[in-house]
C-alpha cells in the first residue's frame, strides 16, 4: 500500500502558525486591563489588542510565517530537533490571509514573526517582503509590527525599520552568562545586544525612523536569573536605549529541554513563575 502524504493547506498552516505565535508577547498584552489580554477570535485564531495613538483600542492579527527553526533555544517549544508539525506560509499567502481579515474589519494591523528558517537574513527578507507588498502593492498604511531575527544584518534590520510601525528583538535573558544556559548557537552581544542598539540609533529622537517603536521580551524562570538581574537590565534598556516597552513571558515547564534547571525543579510551585511574571510588570 502506498502512503499518501498530504501537505497542509493555508487554513491548516494558519491554525498551526497562529497558535505557535502565542509564545511571543512582544506586543500589547496588558496585565492590568482584561480588555487588553490576548484572546482567540471566532475562528480560533489568536488575536491581540493594542492601544492606538489616540487612546482607542483595536486588535492585530498575529502569526508566524514559519515554525521551522535552526536555533537551539532550550526554552522554546519550536527549537531545532523537537518533534512538532512544521510548516511555512509564503509571502503572497501571508499577505492574502491578512488582507482577508483586514478587509472584513476584524483586525487593525499585523504582527509578523518567524522561526529562523535557513539564515537570519533569508528569514528577515521574507518578513520584510510581506510588509513591502502590503505597503507598496496594496497601499496599506496601517499598523505592522515586524520581529527582528537574532543575527540579522544591519541592512536587513534597517529595511524592517523602514517598513514597520514597530519592531522587536527579544533580549530573552539578562546577560550573556544566562543566555549560555539556554542556547549554544546565539551570541548575546553580536546577535541580540548590537542589533537592539542599532534599532535604538535608527529610531532615536530626531532620526528618520523616530516614529517606529521598539519593544523586547524576557523569558522569566528558564535560566535561573534573578528579578534583580532583570530589573537592572530593564533600566539600561529604558534609560540608555530608549526601549518603549518590555514584556515578560513566564517559562512554561514541560516545553523546554530536559537539561534546563527549570525542568528539574520539583520543590517549587508551578504558579511561582507566573507570580514572578506579574511582579515584574
KEKE-3310 file (N, C-alpha, C; in steps of 0.2 Angstrom, whole numbers, plus 5000, padded with zeros to 4 digits):
npx = (5004:5003:5009:5000:5004:4999:5000:4998:4985:4982:4973:4975:4989:4989:4982:4991:5002:4998:4994:5006:5012:5009:5018:5026:5026:5029:5021:5006:4999:4992:4993:4985:4973:4959:4953:4964:4970:4977:4967:4956:4950:4934:4936:4945:4958:4973:4971:4976:4975:4979:4984:4979:4987:4978:4972:4962:4956:4961:4963:4976:4981:4990:5004:5016:5027:5034:5036:5048:5064:5081:5088:5093:5087:5084:5072:5062:5048:5048:5061:5075:5076:5066:5051:5039:5024:5029:5028:5026:5022:5020:5026:5016:5005:5004:5001:4989:4980:4981:4975:4962:4957:4958:4951:4938:4936:4940:4953:4965:4979:4995:5005:5020:5030:5043:5051:5069:5071:5082:5094:5097:5096:5089:5077:5073:5071:5060:5050:5051:5047:5034:5028:5033:5026:5012:5013:5017:5011:4998:4995:4994:4992:4992:4995:5010:5019:5035:5045:5062:5075:5087:5104:5103:5108:5114:5108:5097:5090:5088:5080:5068:5064:5062:5050:5040:5029:5032:5045:5053:5066:5069:5076:5078:5086:5094:5109:5125:5129:5118:5111:5120:5116:5104:5106:5117:5120:5117:5125:5126:5130:5133:5122:5111:5112:5119:5111:5099:5104:5107:5094:5089:5097:5093:5080:5079:5077:5073:5078:5077:5068:5061:5048:5045:5042:5051:5051:5054:5057:5058:5062:5056:5062:5068:5082:5087:5089:5089:5076:5082:5093:5085:5078:5089:5094:5083:5083:5094:5089:5078:5083:5095:5094:5082:5070:5053:5044:5044:5042:5036:5038:5033:5042:5037:5035:5039:5039:5052:5069:5075:5087:5087:5088:5075:5067:5070:5066:5058:5053:5046:5032:5022:5015:5023:5032:5023:5019:5030:5032:5020:5024:5035:5030)
npy = (4994:5011:5025:5040:5056:5071:5089:5103:5114:5132:5136:5127:5128:5141:5139:5131:5140:5152:5148:5144:5156:5162:5161:5172:5188:5201:5212:5221:5216:5218:5217:5223:5228:5218:5219:5221:5209:5195:5185:5172:5172:5171:5161:5153:5158:5167:5183:5199:5213:5231:5247:5262:5276:5287:5283:5274:5257:5242:5228:5216:5205:5191:5180:5167:5166:5155:5140:5132:5131:5135:5137:5133:5136:5132:5134:5135:5129:5127:5124:5118:5101:5097:5087:5093:5098:5105:5119:5132:5149:5157:5172:5179:5172:5175:5188:5188:5181:5190:5202:5198:5196:5209:5217:5213:5219:5214:5215:5227:5228:5220:5208:5201:5187:5174:5158:5155:5151:5143:5155:5170:5182:5178:5174:5186:5193:5187:5191:5205:5207:5204:5215:5225:5221:5223:5237:5243:5237:5236:5247:5248:5257:5254:5247:5239:5226:5220:5206:5205:5195:5187:5190:5195:5205:5222:5229:5222:5224:5238:5239:5233:5242:5253:5249:5246:5250:5246:5237:5222:5214:5200:5200:5190:5185:5192:5196:5188:5177:5171:5168:5158:5147:5144:5143:5137:5142:5156:5172:5183:5197:5200:5195:5199:5211:5221:5222:5227:5239:5245:5247:5256:5267:5270:5273:5284:5299:5313:5306:5298:5287:5289:5288:5275:5261:5252:5236:5223:5207:5197:5180:5172:5164:5153:5152:5153:5166:5181:5192:5204:5205:5205:5217:5226:5226:5230:5244:5249:5246:5254:5267:5270:5265:5268:5260:5256:5248:5234:5217:5202:5184:5170:5156:5140:5126:5109:5111:5114:5110:5095:5097:5109:5119:5123:5113:5103:5106:5101:5105:5117:5128:5127:5139:5149:5155:5162:5171:5178:5184:5192:5201:5207:5215)
npz = (5000:4996:5004:5008:5008:5014:5011:5022:5019:5017:5027:5037:5039:5044:5056:5064:5064:5069:5082:5087:5088:5100:5110:5109:5117:5113:5110:5113:5128:5140:5158:5167:5162:5158:5145:5137:5135:5126:5115:5108:5092:5083:5075:5081:5080:5086:5092:5096:5107:5104:5110:5102:5095:5098:5110:5109:5107:5098:5088:5083:5070:5072:5068:5065:5051:5048:5057:5057:5063:5065:5077:5094:5105:5122:5129:5121:5113:5099:5095:5086:5081:5089:5090:5081:5072:5057:5047:5034:5028:5013:5005:4997:5001:5015:5014:5008:5017:5028:5023:5020:5033:5037:5028:5031:5042:5054:5060:5065:5062:5059:5066:5064:5064:5065:5065:5064:5048:5039:5035:5045:5038:5027:5032:5037:5025:5020:5030:5029:5015:5015:5022:5013:5001:5006:5009:4997:4985:4989:4996:5009:5024:5038:5054:5057:5064:5065:5068:5073:5068:5078:5075:5062:5048:5048:5037:5034:5046:5045:5034:5039:5049:5041:5035:5045:5059:5071:5079:5086:5095:5104:5120:5129:5140:5155:5152:5146:5152:5157:5145:5139:5146:5139:5126:5113:5101:5099:5100:5112:5113:5099:5092:5098:5107:5100:5088:5094:5099:5087:5082:5091:5088:5075:5077:5086:5095:5084:5073:5056:5057:5069:5072:5074:5085:5097:5105:5118:5125:5140:5144:5158:5172:5166:5165:5178:5182:5192:5199:5202:5193:5180:5182:5183:5170:5163:5167:5160:5146:5145:5149:5143:5130:5125:5125:5121:5127:5138:5139:5148:5149:5156:5159:5152:5160:5155:5141:5138:5135:5143:5150:5156:5171:5176:5172:5181:5193:5207:5219:5219:5217:5203:5200:5204:5195:5187:5196:5197:5185:5184:5195:5190:5180)
capx = (5000:5007:5007:4998:5006:4996:5003:4993:4983:4983:4970:4978:4995:4987:4980:4997:5007:4995:4994:5013:5014:5006:5024:5030:5022:5032:5016:5002:4996:4992:4992:4981:4966:4957:4951:4970:4973:4976:4961:4955:4944:4928:4938:4950:4965:4975:4970:4979:4974:4984:4981:4980:4989:4973:4970:4957:4958:4959:4966:4980:4982:4997:5006:5022:5027:5036:5039:5054:5069:5088:5090:5093:5085:5081:5066:5057:5044:5049:5068:5078:5076:5060:5046:5032:5022:5032:5025:5028:5017:5024:5024:5009:5000:5003:4998:4982:4977:4980:4971:4956:4955:4958:4945:4932:4936:4941:4959:4968:4985:4998:5011:5023:5036:5045:5057:5074:5071:5088:5098:5093:5094:5084:5070:5071:5069:5053:5046:5051:5044:5026:5027:5034:5020:5007:5014:5018:5007:4991:4994:4992:4996:4990:5000:5014:5025:5040:5050:5069:5078:5094:5109:5101:5112:5112:5104:5090:5086:5086:5074:5062:5063:5059:5043:5036:5027:5035:5049:5055:5070:5069:5083:5077:5089:5099:5116:5127:5130:5112:5110:5123:5112:5098:5107:5124:5121:5116:5130:5122:5132:5133:5116:5105:5113:5121:5105:5095:5107:5106:5087:5089:5100:5089:5073:5080:5073:5076:5081:5072:5063:5059:5041:5045:5043:5055:5050:5058:5054:5062:5059:5056:5062:5072:5089:5089:5091:5085:5072:5086:5096:5081:5077:5095:5094:5077:5085:5098:5085:5074:5086:5100:5092:5075:5065:5047:5040:5047:5037:5039:5034:5034:5044:5032:5038:5037:5040:5059:5074:5076:5093:5086:5087:5068:5063:5071:5064:5052:5050:5043:5025:5022:5012:5028:5035:5018:5019:5036:5030:5016:5028:5040:5026)
capy = (5000:5017:5030:5046:5062:5077:5095:5107:5120:5138:5137:5122:5131:5146:5136:5129:5145:5157:5146:5144:5163:5164:5161:5179:5193:5207:5216:5223:5211:5221:5213:5227:5228:5212:5221:5221:5202:5191:5180:5169:5175:5167:5155:5150:5161:5171:5190:5203:5220:5236:5254:5266:5283:5292:5280:5269:5250:5238:5221:5214:5198:5189:5174:5166:5164:5148:5137:5129:5135:5132:5139:5128:5139:5126:5135:5136:5123:5126:5124:5113:5095:5095:5084:5096:5098:5111:5122:5139:5152:5161:5179:5181:5168:5178:5195:5187:5180:5196:5207:5195:5198:5217:5220:5211:5224:5210:5217:5234:5228:5214:5206:5195:5184:5168:5154:5156:5146:5145:5160:5176:5187:5175:5174:5193:5195:5185:5195:5212:5207:5204:5222:5228:5220:5227:5244:5246:5235:5237:5254:5248:5262:5253:5245:5232:5225:5215:5203:5205:5189:5187:5188:5198:5210:5229:5231:5218:5227:5244:5238:5231:5248:5257:5247:5244:5254:5244:5231:5219:5208:5198:5200:5184:5184:5197:5194:5183:5171:5167:5165:5152:5141:5142:5142:5136:5145:5163:5176:5188:5203:5200:5193:5202:5217:5225:5224:5232:5246:5248:5249:5262:5273:5271:5276:5289:5306:5317:5302:5297:5282:5290:5286:5267:5259:5246:5233:5217:5202:5192:5174:5173:5157:5147:5152:5154:5173:5184:5198:5210:5205:5208:5224:5230:5226:5234:5250:5250:5246:5260:5274:5271:5263:5271:5255:5259:5243:5227:5211:5196:5178:5165:5149:5135:5119:5104:5113:5115:5104:5092:5099:5116:5119:5124:5107:5098:5109:5098:5108:5124:5129:5129:5145:5154:5159:5167:5176:5182:5187:5198:5205:5211:5220)
capz = (5000:4995:5009:5005:5012:5012:5014:5025:5015:5020:5033:5041:5041:5049:5063:5067:5065:5073:5088:5089:5089:5106:5114:5109:5119:5112:5108:5118:5132:5147:5164:5171:5159:5155:5138:5133:5135:5120:5115:5102:5088:5082:5071:5085:5079:5091:5091:5101:5107:5105:5111:5097:5097:5101:5116:5107:5107:5092:5088:5077:5068:5074:5066:5062:5044:5048:5064:5056:5066:5066:5083:5099:5112:5126:5132:5116:5110:5092:5094:5081:5084:5093:5085:5081:5065:5054:5040:5032:5024:5008:5006:4995:5005:5021:5013:5006:5023:5032:5019:5021:5040:5037:5024:5034:5048:5060:5063:5063:5059:5058:5070:5060:5067:5062:5067:5059:5043:5035:5039:5048:5033:5022:5036:5038:5019:5019:5034:5026:5009:5017:5024:5007:4997:5009:5009:4990:4980:4991:4999:5016:5029:5045:5059:5055:5069:5062:5073:5070:5069:5080:5070:5056:5046:5048:5031:5035:5051:5043:5030:5043:5052:5036:5033:5051:5064:5077:5078:5092:5095:5111:5123:5132:5147:5157:5152:5142:5156:5157:5138:5138:5149:5135:5119:5111:5095:5099:5103:5116:5110:5092:5089:5102:5110:5095:5084:5098:5099:5080:5081:5095:5084:5069:5079:5091:5094:5078:5067:5051:5059:5076:5074:5075:5092:5099:5111:5118:5130:5144:5147:5165:5175:5162:5166:5185:5183:5197:5197:5202:5186:5175:5183:5181:5163:5161:5167:5154:5140:5145:5150:5138:5123:5123:5123:5123:5131:5139:5141:5152:5147:5161:5156:5153:5161:5151:5134:5136:5135:5150:5154:5159:5178:5177:5171:5186:5200:5209:5225:5218:5215:5196:5199:5206:5189:5184:5201:5196:5179:5186:5199:5186:5177)
cpx = (5004:5004:5005:5000:5003:4999:4997:4991:4984:4980:4973:4985:4994:4985:4986:5001:5004:4995:5001:5015:5013:5012:5027:5025:5024:5027:5011:4998:4996:4990:4987:4974:4964:4955:4958:4973:4972:4970:4960:4949:4939:4930:4944:4957:4966:4974:4972:4977:4980:4980:4984:4983:4984:4970:4965:4960:4956:4963:4970:4980:4989:4998:5013:5022:5030:5038:5045:5059:5075:5091:5089:5090:5081:5074:5060:5054:5045:5056:5069:5078:5070:5054:5039:5031:5025:5029:5027:5023:5022:5022:5017:5004:4998:4999:4990:4978:4976:4975:4963:4953:4954:4952:4938:4931:4937:4948:4961:4975:4988:5004:5014:5030:5038:5051:5062:5075:5076:5092:5094:5091:5089:5077:5068:5068:5062:5048:5045:5047:5036:5025:5028:5028:5014:5007:5013:5013:5000:4990:4992:4996:4994:4996:5003:5019:5029:5044:5057:5072:5085:5099:5108:5106:5109:5107:5097:5086:5084:5080:5068:5060:5059:5052:5038:5034:5031:5040:5051:5060:5071:5075:5083:5080:5093:5106:5118:5128:5124:5110:5113:5120:5106:5100:5115:5126:5121:5122:5126:5124:5131:5126:5110:5106:5115:5115:5100:5098:5107:5099:5086:5092:5095:5082:5073:5077:5077:5079:5075:5067:5061:5052:5040:5046:5047:5053:5054:5054:5059:5058:5061:5056:5066:5079:5092:5091:5087:5081:5077:5090:5092:5080:5083:5095:5088:5079:5089:5094:5081:5078:5091:5099:5085:5070:5058:5043:5044:5042:5040:5035:5037:5036:5039:5035:5035:5038:5047:5063:5075:5082:5092:5085:5079:5064:5065:5070:5058:5049:5047:5036:5025:5019:5017:5031:5030:5018:5025:5035:5026:5020:5032:5036:5024)
cpy = (5006:5022:5037:5052:5068:5083:5099:5112:5126:5139:5132:5125:5137:5144:5134:5135:5151:5155:5146:5151:5165:5164:5168:5184:5200:5212:5217:5217:5213:5216:5216:5227:5222:5213:5220:5214:5199:5186:5177:5172:5170:5160:5151:5153:5166:5178:5194:5210:5225:5242:5258:5273:5288:5289:5275:5262:5247:5232:5220:5207:5196:5181:5173:5165:5157:5146:5133:5134:5131:5133:5133:5131:5134:5127:5135:5130:5122:5125:5118:5107:5092:5092:5088:5097:5105:5113:5129:5142:5156:5168:5181:5178:5172:5185:5193:5185:5186:5201:5204:5197:5206:5220:5218:5215:5220:5212:5224:5233:5221:5214:5200:5193:5177:5164:5156:5150:5147:5150:5166:5181:5184:5175:5182:5196:5193:5190:5202:5212:5207:5211:5226:5228:5224:5234:5247:5244:5236:5243:5254:5252:5260:5250:5239:5232:5219:5213:5203:5199:5190:5185:5192:5204:5217:5231:5228:5222:5234:5244:5237:5238:5253:5255:5246:5250:5253:5238:5228:5214:5206:5197:5193:5183:5191:5195:5188:5176:5167:5164:5159:5146:5139:5141:5142:5140:5153:5166:5182:5195:5204:5200:5197:5210:5222:5227:5228:5239:5249:5251:5256:5268:5275:5275:5281:5295:5310:5313:5300:5292:5283:5288:5278:5265:5253:5243:5226:5213:5198:5186:5173:5166:5152:5147:5153:5161:5175:5190:5204:5210:5208:5215:5229:5231:5230:5242:5253:5251:5253:5267:5275:5270:5265:5266:5257:5254:5237:5223:5206:5190:5173:5159:5144:5128:5114:5105:5113:5109:5101:5094:5106:5115:5119:5118:5102:5101:5105:5100:5115:5123:5131:5136:5151:5158:5164:5172:5181:5187:5194:5203:5210:5216:5226)
cpz = (5000:5000:5006:5010:5009:5015:5016:5020:5020:5027:5039:5044:5046:5056:5067:5069:5069:5081:5091:5091:5096:5111:5114:5111:5118:5108:5114:5121:5139:5152:5168:5168:5155:5147:5134:5133:5128:5121:5109:5099:5087:5079:5075:5084:5084:5089:5097:5101:5107:5107:5105:5099:5100:5107:5115:5107:5100:5093:5082:5076:5069:5071:5065:5055:5043:5055:5063:5059:5067:5073:5088:5105:5116:5129:5127:5113:5103:5090:5089:5085:5087:5088:5086:5073:5062:5047:5040:5028:5019:5009:5003:4999:5012:5020:5011:5012:5027:5029:5020:5028:5040:5034:5027:5041:5055:5064:5061:5060:5060:5063:5067:5063:5063:5065:5062:5054:5038:5039:5041:5043:5028:5026:5036:5031:5018:5023:5031:5019:5010:5018:5017:5002:4999:5008:5001:4985:4982:4995:5006:5021:5036:5048:5057:5061:5066:5068:5069:5073:5072:5075:5063:5054:5047:5043:5032:5040:5049:5038:5034:5046:5047:5034:5039:5055:5071:5076:5085:5091:5102:5114:5127:5139:5149:5157:5148:5146:5157:5150:5137:5141:5144:5128:5118:5105:5095:5103:5106:5113:5103:5089:5092:5104:5105:5090:5088:5098:5092:5080:5085:5092:5079:5071:5085:5090:5088:5072:5062:5053:5066:5078:5075:5082:5092:5105:5112:5124:5133:5145:5154:5168:5172:5164:5173:5186:5189:5195:5197:5195:5181:5176:5181:5173:5160:5161:5162:5147:5140:5145:5145:5131:5121:5122:5125:5127:5132:5142:5144:5150:5152:5157:5158:5154:5157:5143:5132:5136:5142:5154:5157:5167:5180:5176:5177:5193:5202:5216:5225:5215:5208:5195:5201:5201:5186:5189:5199:5190:5180:5191:5195:5182:5182)
residu = (UNK:UNK:UNK:UNK:UNK:UNK:UNK:UNK:UNK:UNK:UNK:UNK:UNK:UNK:UNK:UNK:UNK:UNK:UNK:UNK:UNK:UNK:UNK:UNK:UNK:UNK:UNK:UNK:UNK:UNK:UNK:UNK:UNK:UNK:UNK:UNK:UNK:UNK:UNK:UNK:UNK:UNK:UNK:UNK:UNK:UNK:UNK:UNK:UNK:UNK:UNK:UNK:UNK:UNK:UNK:UNK:UNK:UNK:UNK:UNK:UNK:UNK:UNK:UNK:UNK:UNK:UNK:UNK:UNK:UNK:UNK:UNK:UNK:UNK:UNK:UNK:UNK:UNK:UNK:UNK:UNK:UNK:UNK:UNK:UNK:UNK:UNK:UNK:UNK:UNK:UNK:UNK:UNK:UNK:UNK:UNK:UNK:UNK:UNK:UNK:UNK:UNK:UNK:UNK:UNK:UNK:UNK:UNK:UNK:UNK:UNK:UNK:UNK:UNK:UNK:UNK:UNK:UNK:UNK:UNK:UNK:UNK:UNK:UNK:UNK:UNK:UNK:UNK:UNK:UNK:UNK:UNK:UNK:UNK:UNK:UNK:UNK:UNK:UNK:UNK:UNK:UNK:UNK:UNK:UNK:UNK:UNK:UNK:UNK:UNK:UNK:UNK:UNK:UNK:UNK:UNK:UNK:UNK:UNK:UNK:UNK:UNK:UNK:UNK:UNK:UNK:UNK:UNK:UNK:UNK:UNK:UNK:UNK:UNK:UNK:UNK:UNK:UNK:UNK:UNK:UNK:UNK:UNK:UNK:UNK:UNK:UNK:UNK:UNK:UNK:UNK:UNK:UNK:UNK:UNK:UNK:UNK:UNK:UNK:UNK:UNK:UNK:UNK:UNK:UNK:UNK:UNK:UNK:UNK:UNK:UNK:UNK:UNK:UNK:UNK:UNK:UNK:UNK:UNK:UNK:UNK:UNK:UNK:UNK:UNK:UNK:UNK:UNK:UNK:UNK:UNK:UNK:UNK:UNK:UNK:UNK:UNK:UNK:UNK:UNK:UNK:UNK:UNK:UNK:UNK:UNK:UNK:UNK:UNK:UNK:UNK:UNK:UNK:UNK:UNK:UNK:UNK:UNK:UNK:UNK:UNK:UNK:UNK:UNK:UNK:UNK:UNK:UNK:UNK:UNK:UNK:UNK:UNK:UNK:UNK:UNK:UNK:UNK:UNK:UNK:UNK)
# end
